[in-house]
Amino acid sequence: MNAPEQARPDDLAGKVAIIAGAGSRASGIGNGRAAAVLLAQSGMKVALVDSVAENMTETRELVEGAGGECLVLPADVSRVEDCEAVVAAVVDAWGGVDVLFNNVGIVGPSGSVVDVDLDAWDRCFDINVTSMVLMSRFVIPHMRKRGGGSIINTSSIAGVLGAHPSVIYSATKGAVTNLTRAMAAMHGPEGIRVNALVPGFLHTPMVHSQGLSEEDRVRRRNVAPVGAGGVEGSGWDVGELVRFLASDRARFISGTNIPVDGGLAAVIPMTDSMSVTAPVDGS
Ligand SMILES: NC(=O)c1ccc[n+]([C@@H]2O[C@H](COP(=O)([O-])OP(=O)(O)OC[C@H]3O[C@@H](n4cnc5c(N)ncnc54)[C@H](O)[C@@H]3O)[C@@H](O)[C@H]2O)c1
């Protein structure tokens, strides 16, 4: 019988992560902010990137409060020259890159294909999808020099299920899902793992800054099976998955789209009166 594998040590200390979308639009814990704090707590150097500089202030305070080291790099990751400059600054400061968390995403213009504004459609596609291509394009050559790395993309349950008031949001997040699989297939042989996380209804500043009523907050929580049990998803749930996927503990995990949704994607919306029970004789 083979000896059981040793538990893997936490290998993140001293490594370098870039987090695109490291800010949150209001006070509180967003997905990028939580990931920055947890990676820093594991000893990583974290480069914070966001197009709104002040959105990173609280992130920086939390990272430094946890004893972490960070760079604060305001940049619009839908712009090729900004992405190139960010990666150059990180490599200049810390010598390379091990982890890229592509977390930027906007809901974009509302509407169906009949009425969505096409200029806003293009802009949303650039921010939600092309930004991940651009950041990866400049990071991957440095990961190759290190012999590998981990890229984590933020999708959404709206990219797996279709219903969302904004057709562009579902379309772009669906693109992230398959971009992730395609990148994983292409870069796995280079030691680069690529995964996506798929948040459901989380209580983050993106949500609560829009004046969500307490009633709607509970409704959002309860729609997921685990939420109905009283657990409200937050940025920390995303951050924990990022920390795992960043580490060698996830060394054989690539090309996945992992839900962080309390079981929401497993639900078929059905009332008792809609269910059909199979006859006992199996006919
Ligand atoms: N909160 C949820 O319930 C939820 C659910 C599903 C998916 N998501 C996804 O999680 C991610 C982060 O969500 P959040 O709730 O923390 O949102 P957030 O809006 O608080 O944080 C996103 C950050 O990205 C930044 N950003 C936007 N465009 C940028 C650009 N072009 N360049 C650089 N930075 C830019 C914003 O300034 C903001 O600070 C998004 O991709 C979102 O689609 C969130």
PDBQT file of the ligand as one rigid body, heavy atoms in Angstrom, charges set to zero:
ROOT
HETATM    1  N1  LIG A 301     -21.321  40.871  -5.046  1.00  0.00    +0.000 N 
HETATM    2  C1  LIG A 301     -21.956  39.848  -5.625  1.00  0.00    +0.000 C 
HETATM    3  O1  LIG A 301     -23.015  39.385  -5.146  1.00  0.00    +0.000 OA
HETATM    4  C2  LIG A 301     -21.381  39.254  -6.883  1.00  0.00    +0.000 A 
HETATM    5  C3  LIG A 301     -22.054  38.175  -7.475  1.00  0.00    +0.000 A 
HETATM    6  C4  LIG A 301     -21.535  37.607  -8.617  1.00  0.00    +0.000 A 
HETATM    7  C5  LIG A 301     -20.357  38.088  -9.159  1.00  0.00    +0.000 A 
HETATM    8  N2  LIG A 301     -19.713  39.156  -8.586  1.00  0.00    +0.000 N 
HETATM    9  C6  LIG A 301     -18.481  39.625  -9.219  1.00  0.00    +0.000 C 
HETATM   10  O2  LIG A 301     -17.470  39.836  -8.244  1.00  0.00    +0.000 OA
HETATM   11  C7  LIG A 301     -16.569  40.858  -8.700  1.00  0.00    +0.000 C 
HETATM   12  C8  LIG A 301     -16.346  41.921  -7.645  1.00  0.00    +0.000 C 
HETATM   13  O3  LIG A 301     -17.545  42.224  -7.061  1.00  0.00    +0.000 OA
HETATM   14  P1  LIG A 301     -17.694  43.175  -5.780  1.00  0.00    +0.000 P 
HETATM   15  O4  LIG A 301     -19.037  42.853  -5.235  1.00  0.00    +0.000 OA
HETATM   16  O5  LIG A 301     -16.522  43.091  -4.901  1.00  0.00    +0.000 OA
HETATM   17  O6  LIG A 301     -17.782  44.612  -6.552  1.00  0.00    +0.000 OA
HETATM   18  P2  LIG A 301     -17.166  46.083  -6.349  1.00  0.00    +0.000 P 
HETATM   19  O7  LIG A 301     -17.834  46.911  -7.408  1.00  0.00    +0.000 OA
HETATM   20  O8  LIG A 301     -17.307  46.559  -4.933  1.00  0.00    +0.000 OA
HETATM   21  O9  LIG A 301     -15.626  45.913  -6.682  1.00  0.00    +0.000 OA
HETATM   22  C9  LIG A 301     -15.152  45.869  -7.997  1.00  0.00    +0.000 C 
HETATM   23  C10 LIG A 301     -14.004  46.861  -8.153  1.00  0.00    +0.000 C 
HETATM   24  O10 LIG A 301     -13.583  46.801  -9.542  1.00  0.00    +0.000 OA
HETATM   25  C11 LIG A 301     -13.177  48.110  -9.897  1.00  0.00    +0.000 C 
HETATM   26  N3  LIG A 301     -13.179  48.277 -11.362  1.00  0.00    +0.000 N 
HETATM   27  C12 LIG A 301     -14.268  48.403 -12.171  1.00  0.00    +0.000 A 
HETATM   28  N4  LIG A 301     -13.852  48.575 -13.444  1.00  0.00    +0.000 NA
HETATM   29  C13 LIG A 301     -12.499  48.554 -13.438  1.00  0.00    +0.000 A 
HETATM   30  C14 LIG A 301     -11.506  48.680 -14.441  1.00  0.00    +0.000 A 
HETATM   31  N5  LIG A 301     -11.828  48.870 -15.730  1.00  0.00    +0.000 N 
HETATM   32  N6  LIG A 301     -10.191  48.603 -14.082  1.00  0.00    +0.000 NA
HETATM   33  C15 LIG A 301      -9.840  48.410 -12.773  1.00  0.00    +0.000 A 
HETATM   34  N7  LIG A 301     -10.748  48.290 -11.776  1.00  0.00    +0.000 NA
HETATM   35  C16 LIG A 301     -12.063  48.373 -12.111  1.00  0.00    +0.000 A 
HETATM   36  C17 LIG A 301     -14.167  49.030  -9.199  1.00  0.00    +0.000 C 
HETATM   37  O11 LIG A 301     -13.644  50.348  -9.077  1.00  0.00    +0.000 OA
HETATM   38  C18 LIG A 301     -14.383  48.320  -7.871  1.00  0.00    +0.000 C 
HETATM   39  O12 LIG A 301     -13.548  48.879  -6.850  1.00  0.00    +0.000 OA
HETATM   40  C19 LIG A 301     -17.149  41.373 -10.014  1.00  0.00    +0.000 C 
HETATM   41  O13 LIG A 301     -16.509  40.710 -11.094  1.00  0.00    +0.000 OA
HETATM   42  C20 LIG A 301     -18.612  40.956  -9.930  1.00  0.00    +0.000 C 
HETATM   43  O14 LIG A 301     -19.206  40.820 -11.207  1.00  0.00    +0.000 OA
HETATM   44  C21 LIG A 301     -20.206  39.739  -7.458  1.00  0.00    +0.000 A 
ENDROOT
TORSDOF 0
